[in-house]
Amino acid sequence: MQAIILAAGMGRRLGEYTRNNTKCMVPVNGVPMIDRLLRQLGELNLKRVVIVVGYQAENLTEHIKSLDLGGLKVEYVENPVYERTNNIYSLALAKKQLTEDDTLLIESDLMLDDSILPMIVGNPYPNIALVAKYQTWMDGTMVQIDDDSNIVNFIPKKAFKYSQTDSYYKTVNVYKFSREFSTHKYVPFLDAYCKALGNNEYYEQVLRVICMLNTSDLKALPVDGAKWYESDDKADIDVASSIFAQGRERLEKY
């Protein structure tokens, strides 16, 4: 198994935090988010990690070179037009790697509890999206699932309905795809979607199309209270710092 990390974005909403660094290099409780994520990935039995870089790519690659990653092999794919594209294009640039092995797909601005990645890797289902039951603070793509934990619908922001929130789960932006799923379903639909609608879209939209065909075999795996947080702006960094603070540091924050 391998991991693909999407880290090409600029993180404009983080202001001075990302003036000279990528979004994933912003520290939470003194540790850059990418350091924490690579440490967690290094504890799994992975063949390699592929990182899609864009904004401040050189700073990020030099930073990662300075880390002690043990035997974890890191490769890079560059998105040279990161400022004009969205994550669908960043993932499309790594489509060859996506079809070479079973894959964990992860956004680089996530803070995850140490239990989360082993949870998805150890689950017997080959194609999984990590999800969390909807709460009012959550924003972004939602899903609906059936009684067998199959994802039956992806709900983008523009289709969000408050009247249906009892049935919503928030995507955590961590996925596990089998090589077969990527090769025969996801990548062909990814190519078609980009050609039809352009490169300034989100890769979840491709999953939405596949799920509409009722043949996706994509399961939802709830995180069941395990800590996670996505950091898009300065307020998010503060919240993530509080959530993941430990011991005396946590007491001082409160």
Contacts in CASP RR format, 6 or more apart in sequence:
PFRMAT RR
TARGET T0000
AUTHOR 0000-0000-0000
METHOD contacts of the structure
MODEL  1
MQAIILAAGMGRRLGEYTRNNTKCMVPVNGVPMIDRLLRQLGELNLKRVV
IVVGYQAENLTEHIKSLDLGGLKVEYVENPVYERTNNIYSLALAKKQLTE
DDTLLIESDLMLDDSILPMIVGNPYPNIALVAKYQTWMDGTMVQIDDDSN
IVNFIPKKAFKYSQTDSYYKTVNVYKFSREFSTHKYVPFLDAYCKALGNN
EYYEQVLRVICMLNTSDLKALPVDGAKWYESDDKADIDVASSIFAQGRER
LEKY
1 44 0 8 1.000
1 45 0 8 1.000
1 46 0 8 1.000
1 47 0 8 1.000
1 101 0 8 1.000
1 102 0 8 1.000
1 103 0 8 1.000
1 104 0 8 1.000
1 121 0 8 1.000
2 46 0 8 1.000
2 47 0 8 1.000
2 48 0 8 1.000
2 49 0 8 1.000
2 50 0 8 1.000
2 97 0 8 1.000
2 100 0 8 1.000
2 101 0 8 1.000
2 102 0 8 1.000
2 103 0 8 1.000
2 104 0 8 1.000
3 41 0 8 1.000
3 44 0 8 1.000
3 46 0 8 1.000
3 48 0 8 1.000
3 49 0 8 1.000
3 50 0 8 1.000
3 103 0 8 1.000
3 104 0 8 1.000
3 105 0 8 1.000
3 106 0 8 1.000
4 49 0 8 1.000
4 50 0 8 1.000
4 51 0 8 1.000
4 52 0 8 1.000
4 91 0 8 1.000
4 94 0 8 1.000
4 97 0 8 1.000
4 98 0 8 1.000
4 103 0 8 1.000
4 104 0 8 1.000
4 105 0 8 1.000
4 106 0 8 1.000
5 24 0 8 1.000
5 34 0 8 1.000
5 37 0 8 1.000
5 49 0 8 1.000
5 50 0 8 1.000
5 51 0 8 1.000
5 52 0 8 1.000
5 106 0 8 1.000
5 107 0 8 1.000
5 108 0 8 1.000
6 52 0 8 1.000
6 87 0 8 1.000
6 90 0 8 1.000
6 91 0 8 1.000
6 105 0 8 1.000
6 106 0 8 1.000
6 107 0 8 1.000
6 108 0 8 1.000
7 22 0 8 1.000
7 23 0 8 1.000
7 24 0 8 1.000
7 34 0 8 1.000
7 51 0 8 1.000
7 52 0 8 1.000
7 53 0 8 1.000
7 54 0 8 1.000
7 60 0 8 1.000
7 108 0 8 1.000
8 52 0 8 1.000
8 53 0 8 1.000
8 54 0 8 1.000
8 55 0 8 1.000
8 57 0 8 1.000
8 79 0 8 1.000
8 82 0 8 1.000
8 87 0 8 1.000
8 90 0 8 1.000
9 22 0 8 1.000
9 23 0 8 1.000
9 54 0 8 1.000
9 55 0 8 1.000
9 82 0 8 1.000
9 87 0 8 1.000
9 90 0 8 1.000
10 18 0 8 1.000
10 23 0 8 1.000
10 55 0 8 1.000
10 82 0 8 1.000
10 83 0 8 1.000
11 18 0 8 1.000
11 22 0 8 1.000
11 23 0 8 1.000
11 55 0 8 1.000
11 232 0 8 1.000
12 18 0 8 1.000
13 232 0 8 1.000
13 233 0 8 1.000
13 234 0 8 1.000
14 23 0 8 1.000
14 26 0 8 1.000
14 231 0 8 1.000
14 232 0 8 1.000
14 233 0 8 1.000
14 234 0 8 1.000
14 237 0 8 1.000
15 234 0 8 1.000
17 23 0 8 1.000
17 26 0 8 1.000
17 234 0 8 1.000
17 237 0 8 1.000
18 26 0 8 1.000
18 55 0 8 1.000
18 56 0 8 1.000
20 56 0 8 1.000
20 59 0 8 1.000
21 56 0 8 1.000
21 59 0 8 1.000
21 60 0 8 1.000
22 34 0 8 1.000
22 53 0 8 1.000
22 54 0 8 1.000
22 55 0 8 1.000
22 56 0 8 1.000
22 57 0 8 1.000
22 59 0 8 1.000
22 60 0 8 1.000
22 108 0 8 1.000
23 33 0 8 1.000
23 55 0 8 1.000
23 108 0 8 1.000
23 109 0 8 1.000
23 231 0 8 1.000
24 32 0 8 1.000
24 33 0 8 1.000
24 34 0 8 1.000
24 37 0 8 1.000
24 60 0 8 1.000
24 108 0 8 1.000
24 109 0 8 1.000
25 32 0 8 1.000
25 33 0 8 1.000
25 34 0 8 1.000
25 56 0 8 1.000
25 59 0 8 1.000
25 60 0 8 1.000
25 63 0 8 1.000
26 32 0 8 1.000
26 33 0 8 1.000
26 231 0 8 1.000
26 237 0 8 1.000
27 33 0 8 1.000
28 36 0 8 1.000
28 111 0 8 1.000
28 231 0 8 1.000
28 237 0 8 1.000
28 240 0 8 1.000
28 241 0 8 1.000
28 244 0 8 1.000
29 241 0 8 1.000
29 244 0 8 1.000
29 245 0 8 1.000
29 246 0 8 1.000
29 249 0 8 1.000
32 63 0 8 1.000
33 108 0 8 1.000
33 109 0 8 1.000
33 110 0 8 1.000
33 111 0 8 1.000
33 231 0 8 1.000
34 60 0 8 1.000
34 63 0 8 1.000
34 64 0 8 1.000
34 108 0 8 1.000
35 67 0 8 1.000
36 111 0 8 1.000
36 112 0 8 1.000
37 106 0 8 1.000
37 108 0 8 1.000
37 110 0 8 1.000
37 112 0 8 1.000
38 49 0 8 1.000
38 64 0 8 1.000
38 67 0 8 1.000
38 69 0 8 1.000
38 72 0 8 1.000
38 74 0 8 1.000
40 112 0 8 1.000
40 114 0 8 1.000
40 117 0 8 1.000
41 49 0 8 1.000
41 72 0 8 1.000
41 104 0 8 1.000
41 117 0 8 1.000
42 69 0 8 1.000
42 70 0 8 1.000
42 71 0 8 1.000
42 72 0 8 1.000
43 114 0 8 1.000
43 117 0 8 1.000
43 118 0 8 1.000
44 117 0 8 1.000
44 118 0 8 1.000
44 121 0 8 1.000
46 72 0 8 1.000
46 104 0 8 1.000
47 73 0 8 1.000
47 101 0 8 1.000
48 72 0 8 1.000
48 73 0 8 1.000
48 74 0 8 1.000
48 75 0 8 1.000
49 72 0 8 1.000
49 73 0 8 1.000
49 74 0 8 1.000
49 75 0 8 1.000
50 74 0 8 1.000
50 75 0 8 1.000
50 76 0 8 1.000
50 77 0 8 1.000
50 94 0 8 1.000
50 97 0 8 1.000
51 60 0 8 1.000
51 64 0 8 1.000
51 74 0 8 1.000
51 75 0 8 1.000
51 76 0 8 1.000
51 77 0 8 1.000
51 108 0 8 1.000
52 76 0 8 1.000
52 77 0 8 1.000
52 78 0 8 1.000
52 79 0 8 1.000
52 90 0 8 1.000
52 91 0 8 1.000
52 93 0 8 1.000
52 94 0 8 1.000
53 60 0 8 1.000
53 61 0 8 1.000
53 76 0 8 1.000
53 77 0 8 1.000
53 78 0 8 1.000
53 79 0 8 1.000
54 78 0 8 1.000
54 79 0 8 1.000
54 80 0 8 1.000
54 82 0 8 1.000
55 82 0 8 1.000
55 83 0 8 1.000
57 76 0 8 1.000
57 78 0 8 1.000
61 76 0 8 1.000
64 74 0 8 1.000
75 97 0 8 1.000
77 93 0 8 1.000
77 94 0 8 1.000
77 97 0 8 1.000
78 93 0 8 1.000
79 85 0 8 1.000
79 89 0 8 1.000
79 90 0 8 1.000
79 93 0 8 1.000
81 89 0 8 1.000
81 199 0 8 1.000
82 90 0 8 1.000
84 199 0 8 1.000
84 200 0 8 1.000
85 199 0 8 1.000
85 200 0 8 1.000
86 199 0 8 1.000
86 200 0 8 1.000
86 201 0 8 1.000
86 202 0 8 1.000
87 107 0 8 1.000
87 202 0 8 1.000
87 203 0 8 1.000
88 190 0 8 1.000
88 193 0 8 1.000
88 194 0 8 1.000
88 198 0 8 1.000
88 199 0 8 1.000
88 200 0 8 1.000
88 201 0 8 1.000
88 202 0 8 1.000
88 203 0 8 1.000
88 205 0 8 1.000
88 206 0 8 1.000
89 194 0 8 1.000
89 199 0 8 1.000
89 200 0 8 1.000
91 98 0 8 1.000
91 105 0 8 1.000
91 190 0 8 1.000
91 203 0 8 1.000
92 190 0 8 1.000
92 191 0 8 1.000
92 194 0 8 1.000
92 199 0 8 1.000
95 187 0 8 1.000
95 190 0 8 1.000
95 191 0 8 1.000
97 103 0 8 1.000
98 105 0 8 1.000
98 177 0 8 1.000
98 182 0 8 1.000
98 186 0 8 1.000
98 187 0 8 1.000
99 179 0 8 1.000
99 182 0 8 1.000
99 183 0 8 1.000
99 187 0 8 1.000
100 179 0 8 1.000
101 179 0 8 1.000
102 126 0 8 1.000
102 176 0 8 1.000
102 177 0 8 1.000
102 178 0 8 1.000
102 179 0 8 1.000
103 176 0 8 1.000
103 177 0 8 1.000
103 179 0 8 1.000
103 182 0 8 1.000
104 117 0 8 1.000
104 120 0 8 1.000
104 121 0 8 1.000
104 174 0 8 1.000
104 175 0 8 1.000
104 176 0 8 1.000
105 174 0 8 1.000
105 175 0 8 1.000
105 176 0 8 1.000
105 177 0 8 1.000
105 203 0 8 1.000
106 173 0 8 1.000
106 174 0 8 1.000
106 175 0 8 1.000
107 173 0 8 1.000
107 174 0 8 1.000
107 230 0 8 1.000
109 230 0 8 1.000
109 231 0 8 1.000
109 232 0 8 1.000
110 172 0 8 1.000
110 173 0 8 1.000
110 174 0 8 1.000
110 228 0 8 1.000
110 229 0 8 1.000
110 230 0 8 1.000
110 231 0 8 1.000
111 227 0 8 1.000
111 228 0 8 1.000
111 229 0 8 1.000
111 230 0 8 1.000
111 231 0 8 1.000
111 240 0 8 1.000
111 243 0 8 1.000
111 244 0 8 1.000
112 172 0 8 1.000
112 174 0 8 1.000
112 226 0 8 1.000
112 227 0 8 1.000
112 228 0 8 1.000
113 226 0 8 1.000
113 227 0 8 1.000
113 228 0 8 1.000
115 226 0 8 1.000
116 130 0 8 1.000
116 172 0 8 1.000
116 174 0 8 1.000
116 223 0 8 1.000
116 226 0 8 1.000
116 228 0 8 1.000
117 174 0 8 1.000
119 130 0 8 1.000
119 221 0 8 1.000
119 223 0 8 1.000
119 226 0 8 1.000
120 128 0 8 1.000
120 130 0 8 1.000
120 174 0 8 1.000
120 176 0 8 1.000
120 221 0 8 1.000
121 176 0 8 1.000
123 176 0 8 1.000
123 221 0 8 1.000
125 219 0 8 1.000
125 221 0 8 1.000
126 176 0 8 1.000
126 177 0 8 1.000
126 178 0 8 1.000
126 180 0 8 1.000
126 181 0 8 1.000
126 217 0 8 1.000
127 175 0 8 1.000
127 176 0 8 1.000
127 177 0 8 1.000
127 178 0 8 1.000
127 181 0 8 1.000
127 216 0 8 1.000
127 217 0 8 1.000
127 218 0 8 1.000
127 219 0 8 1.000
128 175 0 8 1.000
128 176 0 8 1.000
128 218 0 8 1.000
128 219 0 8 1.000
128 220 0 8 1.000
128 221 0 8 1.000
129 143 0 8 1.000
129 151 0 8 1.000
129 171 0 8 1.000
129 172 0 8 1.000
129 174 0 8 1.000
129 175 0 8 1.000
129 207 0 8 1.000
129 218 0 8 1.000
129 219 0 8 1.000
129 220 0 8 1.000
129 221 0 8 1.000
130 171 0 8 1.000
130 172 0 8 1.000
130 173 0 8 1.000
130 174 0 8 1.000
130 175 0 8 1.000
130 221 0 8 1.000
130 222 0 8 1.000
130 223 0 8 1.000
131 143 0 8 1.000
131 145 0 8 1.000
131 169 0 8 1.000
131 170 0 8 1.000
131 171 0 8 1.000
131 172 0 8 1.000
131 220 0 8 1.000
131 221 0 8 1.000
131 222 0 8 1.000
131 223 0 8 1.000
132 138 0 8 1.000
132 169 0 8 1.000
132 170 0 8 1.000
132 172 0 8 1.000
132 222 0 8 1.000
132 223 0 8 1.000
132 225 0 8 1.000
132 228 0 8 1.000
133 168 0 8 1.000
133 169 0 8 1.000
133 170 0 8 1.000
133 222 0 8 1.000
134 142 0 8 1.000
134 165 0 8 1.000
134 166 0 8 1.000
134 168 0 8 1.000
134 169 0 8 1.000
134 170 0 8 1.000
135 170 0 8 1.000
138 170 0 8 1.000
139 157 0 8 1.000
140 156 0 8 1.000
140 157 0 8 1.000
140 160 0 8 1.000
140 170 0 8 1.000
140 171 0 8 1.000
141 154 0 8 1.000
141 155 0 8 1.000
141 156 0 8 1.000
141 157 0 8 1.000
141 170 0 8 1.000
141 171 0 8 1.000
141 202 0 8 1.000
141 204 0 8 1.000
142 154 0 8 1.000
142 155 0 8 1.000
142 160 0 8 1.000
142 168 0 8 1.000
142 169 0 8 1.000
142 170 0 8 1.000
142 171 0 8 1.000
143 151 0 8 1.000
143 153 0 8 1.000
143 154 0 8 1.000
143 155 0 8 1.000
143 168 0 8 1.000
143 169 0 8 1.000
143 170 0 8 1.000
143 171 0 8 1.000
143 220 0 8 1.000
144 151 0 8 1.000
144 152 0 8 1.000
144 153 0 8 1.000
144 155 0 8 1.000
144 164 0 8 1.000
144 167 0 8 1.000
144 168 0 8 1.000
144 169 0 8 1.000
145 151 0 8 1.000
145 152 0 8 1.000
145 169 0 8 1.000
145 220 0 8 1.000
146 152 0 8 1.000
149 219 0 8 1.000
149 220 0 8 1.000
149 221 0 8 1.000
150 216 0 8 1.000
150 217 0 8 1.000
150 218 0 8 1.000
150 219 0 8 1.000
150 220 0 8 1.000
151 207 0 8 1.000
151 211 0 8 1.000
151 216 0 8 1.000
151 218 0 8 1.000
151 219 0 8 1.000
151 220 0 8 1.000
152 211 0 8 1.000
153 208 0 8 1.000
153 211 0 8 1.000
153 212 0 8 1.000
154 171 0 8 1.000
154 204 0 8 1.000
154 205 0 8 1.000
154 207 0 8 1.000
154 208 0 8 1.000
154 211 0 8 1.000
155 161 0 8 1.000
155 168 0 8 1.000
156 202 0 8 1.000
156 204 0 8 1.000
156 205 0 8 1.000
156 208 0 8 1.000
169 220 0 8 1.000
169 222 0 8 1.000
171 204 0 8 1.000
172 223 0 8 1.000
172 228 0 8 1.000
172 230 0 8 1.000
173 230 0 8 1.000
177 186 0 8 1.000
181 217 0 8 1.000
181 218 0 8 1.000
185 210 0 8 1.000
185 215 0 8 1.000
185 216 0 8 1.000
186 206 0 8 1.000
186 207 0 8 1.000
186 210 0 8 1.000
189 206 0 8 1.000
189 209 0 8 1.000
189 210 0 8 1.000
190 203 0 8 1.000
190 206 0 8 1.000
193 201 0 8 1.000
193 205 0 8 1.000
193 206 0 8 1.000
193 209 0 8 1.000
194 201 0 8 1.000
197 205 0 8 1.000
207 216 0 8 1.000
207 218 0 8 1.000
210 216 0 8 1.000
210 218 0 8 1.000
211 218 0 8 1.000
227 243 0 8 1.000
227 244 0 8 1.000
229 236 0 8 1.000
229 239 0 8 1.000
229 240 0 8 1.000
229 243 0 8 1.000
229 244 0 8 1.000
230 236 0 8 1.000
231 237 0 8 1.000
231 240 0 8 1.000
241 253 0 8 1.000
242 250 0 8 1.000
242 253 0 8 1.000
242 254 0 8 1.000
245 253 0 8 1.000
END
